[in-house]
Amino acid sequence: MVSISDKISRTTHKSIAEAAGIDVSYVSMILSGKRTPSLGVSMRISNFLGITVDELAHYLNISLAGRSRTAA
């Protein structure tokens, strides 16, 4: 089984950004813990990586409770 860390390290920030419809710099900020993505962005990233939103939130050590689905 491939870990989330391995999936992310094998994927370029550009690919994640394109799949999520966000800027590459925003991907970097999310992955470095400087920004918390909206639920919608989290869903697009997790779908692209083939993981659940809960797994992504756990990996990023964030809570998505109360986050907007449409906000960036």
Phi, psi and chi 1 to 4 in degrees:
 res  aa     phi    psi   chi1   chi2   chi3   chi4
   1 MET       -  133.5 -179.8  174.6 -168.5      -
   2 VAL   -87.4  131.1  178.6      -      -      -
   3 SER   -75.4  161.2   72.4      -      -      -
   4 ILE   -61.2  -41.3  -64.5  170.1      -      -
   5 SER   -58.4  -43.0 -179.0      -      -      -
   6 ASP   -64.9  -42.0  -72.6  -19.3      -      -
   7 LYS   -60.2  -44.2  -73.6 -177.7 -179.9 -171.4
   8 ILE   -69.2  -41.7  -69.1  173.1      -      -
   9 SER   -68.5  -24.1   67.6      -      -      -
  10 ARG   -88.0   -1.9  -66.2  178.1 -176.5  173.4
  11 THR  -117.7  137.3  -53.4      -      -      -
  12 THR   -76.5  151.9   65.6      -      -      -
  13 HIS   -60.8  -33.9  -72.3 -171.2      -      -
  14 LYS   -62.5  -42.7 -177.8  178.4  178.4 -176.7
  15 SER   -64.4  -43.0  -64.1      -      -      -
  16 ILE   -62.8  -44.7  -64.5  171.3      -      -
  17 ALA   -60.4  -45.8      -      -      -      -
  18 GLU   -62.9  -42.5  -71.5  173.1   -5.9      -
  19 ALA   -66.5  -34.4      -      -      -      -
  20 ALA   -91.4  -10.3      -      -      -      -
  21 GLY    71.6   34.8      -      -      -      -
  22 ILE  -130.0  170.2   57.9  176.8      -      -
  23 ASP   -77.2  149.0 -167.3   76.0      -      -
  24 VAL   -57.8  -38.5  174.7      -      -      -
  25 SER   -65.0  -32.6   63.2      -      -      -
  26 TYR   -69.1  -38.1 -170.2   49.2      -      -
  27 VAL   -58.8  -46.3  171.0      -      -      -
  28 SER   -60.2  -41.6  -65.6      -      -      -
  29 MET   -66.5  -38.8  -71.5 -173.1  -80.4      -
  30 ILE   -63.6  -49.1  -68.8  168.7      -      -
  31 LEU   -70.1  -22.5  -64.0  178.3      -      -
  32 SER   -92.4   -1.7   67.6      -      -      -
  33 GLY    85.0    8.8      -      -      -      -
  34 LYS   -83.7  -19.6  -65.5  178.9 -178.3  173.6
  35 ARG  -137.6  150.0  -65.6  -73.9 -174.3  -89.0
  36 THR  -108.0  122.4  -59.7      -      -      -
  37 PRO   -73.1  155.5   29.2  -35.9      -      -
  38 SER   -67.8  168.4   67.7      -      -      -
  39 LEU   -61.7  -40.7  179.9   56.3      -      -
  40 GLY   -61.1  -45.9      -      -      -      -
  41 VAL   -64.7  -42.2  169.0      -      -      -
  42 SER   -59.7  -40.8  -62.5      -      -      -
  43 MET   -64.1  -43.3  -70.4  171.9   65.2      -
  44 ARG   -66.6  -40.8  -68.0 -169.4  -62.2  -88.9
  45 ILE   -65.3  -46.9  -68.2  171.9      -      -
  46 SER   -65.0  -39.7   62.3      -      -      -
  47 ASN   -60.9  -42.8  -74.3  -22.4      -      -
  48 PHE   -62.6  -40.3  175.7   72.6      -      -
  49 LEU   -81.9  -11.4  -65.9  172.6      -      -
  50 GLY    75.1   34.7      -      -      -      -
  51 ILE  -129.2  169.5   60.2  174.9      -      -
  52 THR   -83.7  161.5   67.5      -      -      -
  53 VAL   -62.6  -38.0  173.3      -      -      -
  54 ASP   -61.8  -41.3  -73.9  -21.3      -      -
  55 GLU   -63.9  -40.8  -70.4  171.0  -36.5      -
  56 LEU   -64.4  -45.5  179.3   64.7      -      -
  57 ALA   -60.9  -41.8      -      -      -      -
  58 HIS   -63.3  -44.7 -178.7   74.4      -      -
  59 TYR   -60.5  -42.2  173.0   78.5      -      -
  60 LEU   -82.2   -6.9  -63.9  173.3      -      -
  61 ASN    58.1   48.6 -163.4   28.4      -      -
  62 ILE  -128.7  163.0   59.7  172.6      -      -
  63 SER  -112.7  131.2  171.4      -      -      -
  64 LEU  -101.5    7.5  -64.9  172.4      -      -
  65 ALA   -61.0  128.0      -      -      -      -
  66 GLY    80.7    1.1      -      -      -      -
  67 ARG   -77.9  145.7  -60.1  -68.8  -64.0 -177.5
  68 SER   -75.4  141.7  168.6      -      -      -
  69 ARG   -75.1  -25.4 -173.8  173.6 -177.9  179.4
  70 THR  -102.5  -18.2   57.1      -      -      -
  71 ALA   -72.3  149.7      -      -      -      -
  72 ALA   -88.9      -      -      -      -      -
